[in-house]
Amino acid sequence: MEQLTPEVVSELAKAIAVAGKAIGAGLAMGIGAIGPGVGEGNVGAHAMDAIARQPELTNVITTRMILADAIAETTGIYSLVIAFLILFAL
């Protein structure tokens, strides 16, 4: 069995830090993608319901749906930025 010299301990610590970064970035993206997914699904469902009720307002509803989807997606983009910061800046 290999002795735990300071060099070996240092390499193990670096490997654990890299693994922690990967897990942290994955969790940031995984959990951070839940909200936008649910939000965009709700927006799309309600937009389709509104279009079914008032087909003459399709253009207005679609425009507002796209705007609402963009706003909902910002939290997903923030999650991506945080994941990149965890991986490359820390």
Residue frames as qw, qx, qy, qz and C-alpha x, y, z in Angstrom:
[[0.000, 0.889, 0.458, 0.000, 0.00, 0.00, 0.00],
 [0.401, 0.548, -0.021, 0.734, 1.27, 3.43, -0.91],
 [0.364, -0.390, -0.456, 0.712, 2.28, 5.74, 1.89],
 [0.062, 0.907, 0.394, 0.132, 0.31, 8.95, 2.31],
 [0.501, -0.102, -0.018, 0.859, 3.08, 11.43, 1.72],
 [0.075, 0.619, 0.218, -0.751, 2.32, 15.15, 1.59],
 [0.122, 0.268, -0.574, -0.764, 2.54, 15.03, -2.21],
 [0.134, -0.268, -0.924, -0.237, -0.06, 12.24, -2.43],
 [0.042, -0.611, -0.636, 0.469, -2.36, 14.06, 0.00],
 [0.069, 0.507, -0.109, -0.852, -1.99, 17.23, -2.07],
 [0.168, 0.068, -0.752, -0.634, -2.94, 15.40, -5.27],
 [0.125, -0.433, -0.891, 0.045, -5.92, 13.77, -3.57],
 [0.000, 0.608, 0.391, -0.691, -7.09, 17.16, -2.31],
 [0.141, 0.355, -0.389, -0.838, -6.87, 18.58, -5.83],
 [0.176, -0.135, -0.891, -0.397, -8.86, 15.64, -7.23],
 [0.090, -0.550, -0.768, 0.316, -11.54, 16.05, -4.58],
 [0.053, 0.550, 0.100, -0.828, -11.75, 19.79, -5.33],
 [0.183, 0.172, -0.628, -0.736, -12.22, 19.10, -9.06],
 [0.182, -0.326, -0.919, -0.129, -14.90, 16.52, -8.31],
 [0.055, -0.578, -0.565, 0.586, -16.64, 18.98, -5.99],
 [0.122, 0.413, -0.203, -0.879, -16.61, 21.63, -8.71],
 [0.214, -0.028, -0.805, -0.552, -18.13, 19.22, -11.22],
 [0.172, -0.468, -0.855, 0.143, -20.84, 18.14, -8.79],
 [0.027, -0.561, -0.330, 0.759, -21.58, 21.75, -7.83],
 [0.171, 0.287, -0.408, -0.850, -21.85, 22.89, -11.44],
 [0.222, -0.185, -0.890, -0.352, -24.08, 19.95, -12.29],
 [0.134, -0.549, -0.738, 0.368, -26.36, 20.66, -9.36],
 [0.036, 0.476, 0.065, -0.876, -26.48, 24.36, -10.22],
 [0.263, 0.147, -0.579, -0.758, -27.61, 23.60, -13.76],
 [0.239, -0.255, -0.927, -0.133, -29.89, 20.71, -12.84],
 [0.112, -0.589, -0.648, 0.469, -31.77, 22.51, -10.11],
 [0.018, 0.473, -0.041, -0.880, -31.57, 25.84, -11.93],
 [0.166, 0.024, -0.694, -0.700, -33.27, 24.39, -15.01],
 [0.029, -0.423, -0.895, 0.137, -36.35, 23.19, -13.15],
 [0.084, 0.615, 0.365, -0.694, -37.88, 26.65, -12.65],
 [0.216, 0.433, -0.375, -0.791, -37.55, 27.86, -16.24],
 [0.115, -0.049, -0.930, -0.344, -38.85, 24.55, -17.55],
 [0.006, -0.534, -0.799, 0.275, -41.97, 24.69, -15.41],
 [0.081, 0.618, 0.157, -0.766, -42.45, 28.41, -16.06],
 [0.175, 0.317, -0.568, -0.739, -42.14, 28.13, -19.82],
 [0.080, -0.227, -0.954, -0.177, -44.47, 25.15, -19.85],
 [0.041, 0.618, 0.632, -0.466, -47.12, 27.10, -17.94],
 [0.126, 0.560, -0.132, -0.808, -46.74, 30.12, -20.21],
 [0.140, 0.139, -0.785, -0.587, -47.06, 27.97, -23.32],
 [0.041, -0.382, -0.923, 0.037, -50.09, 26.11, -21.98],
 [0.079, 0.670, 0.452, -0.583, -51.90, 29.30, -21.03],
 [0.120, 0.461, -0.370, -0.798, -51.02, 30.92, -24.35],
 [0.109, -0.071, -0.893, -0.431, -52.47, 27.97, -26.26],
 [0.014, -0.550, -0.787, 0.279, -55.59, 28.17, -24.11],
 [0.083, 0.646, 0.137, -0.747, -55.91, 31.90, -24.81],
 [0.125, 0.285, -0.620, -0.720, -55.44, 31.38, -28.56],
 [0.057, -0.282, -0.942, -0.171, -58.10, 28.67, -28.53],
 [0.014, 0.660, 0.615, -0.430, -60.52, 31.07, -26.83],
 [0.215, 0.885, 0.071, -0.408, -59.70, 34.15, -28.94],
 [0.773, 0.168, 0.395, 0.468, -58.09, 33.18, -32.25],
 [0.327, 0.878, 0.165, 0.309, -58.25, 36.77, -33.52],
 [0.269, -0.920, 0.276, -0.073, -55.64, 37.79, -30.93],
 [0.967, 0.022, 0.004, 0.252, -53.08, 35.17, -31.97],
 [0.538, 0.574, -0.178, 0.591, -50.36, 37.70, -32.85],
 [0.263, -0.747, 0.257, -0.554, -50.72, 39.63, -29.59],
 [0.881, -0.417, 0.160, -0.157, -50.80, 36.47, -27.48],
 [0.913, 0.205, -0.064, 0.346, -47.81, 34.97, -29.28],
 [0.299, 0.693, -0.248, 0.607, -45.77, 38.14, -28.80],
 [0.473, -0.670, 0.306, -0.484, -46.52, 38.25, -25.10],
 [0.982, -0.180, 0.056, -0.010, -45.84, 34.52, -24.77],
 [0.762, 0.395, -0.187, 0.478, -42.38, 34.92, -26.30],
 [0.002, -0.711, 0.306, -0.633, -41.64, 37.86, -23.98],
 [0.743, -0.519, 0.229, -0.356, -42.77, 35.86, -20.94],
 [0.982, 0.048, -0.048, 0.175, -40.67, 32.87, -22.05],
 [0.509, 0.576, -0.282, 0.574, -37.62, 35.11, -22.36],
 [0.316, -0.678, 0.332, -0.575, -38.16, 36.45, -18.86],
 [0.918, -0.315, 0.143, -0.192, -38.65, 32.94, -17.47],
 [0.902, 0.281, -0.153, 0.291, -35.47, 31.75, -19.18],
 [0.120, 0.818, -0.363, 0.429, -33.29, 34.35, -17.45],
 [0.664, -0.575, 0.421, -0.226, -33.04, 32.22, -14.30],
 [0.965, 0.118, 0.182, 0.147, -31.78, 29.34, -16.43],
 [0.550, 0.697, -0.168, 0.428, -29.16, 31.61, -17.96],
 [0.281, -0.787, 0.400, -0.377, -28.11, 32.78, -14.49],
 [0.902, -0.286, 0.319, -0.058, -27.73, 29.12, -13.50],
 [0.856, 0.413, 0.024, 0.310, -25.49, 28.54, -16.50],
 [0.199, 0.818, -0.293, 0.454, -23.34, 31.54, -15.58],
 [0.586, -0.638, 0.410, -0.285, -23.01, 30.28, -12.00],
 [0.974, -0.007, 0.212, 0.084, -22.08, 26.80, -13.26],
 [0.669, 0.602, -0.121, 0.418, -19.34, 28.29, -15.47],
 [0.124, -0.815, 0.363, -0.435, -18.08, 30.37, -12.56],
 [0.823, -0.430, 0.343, -0.141, -17.92, 27.28, -10.37],
 [0.945, 0.198, 0.146, 0.217, -16.02, 25.32, -13.02],
 [0.661, 0.501, 0.006, 0.559, -13.58, 27.92, -14.28],
 [0.024, 0.792, -0.153, 0.590, -13.29, 30.83, -11.84],
 [0.668, -0.661, 0.218, -0.263, -13.09, 29.11, -8.46]]
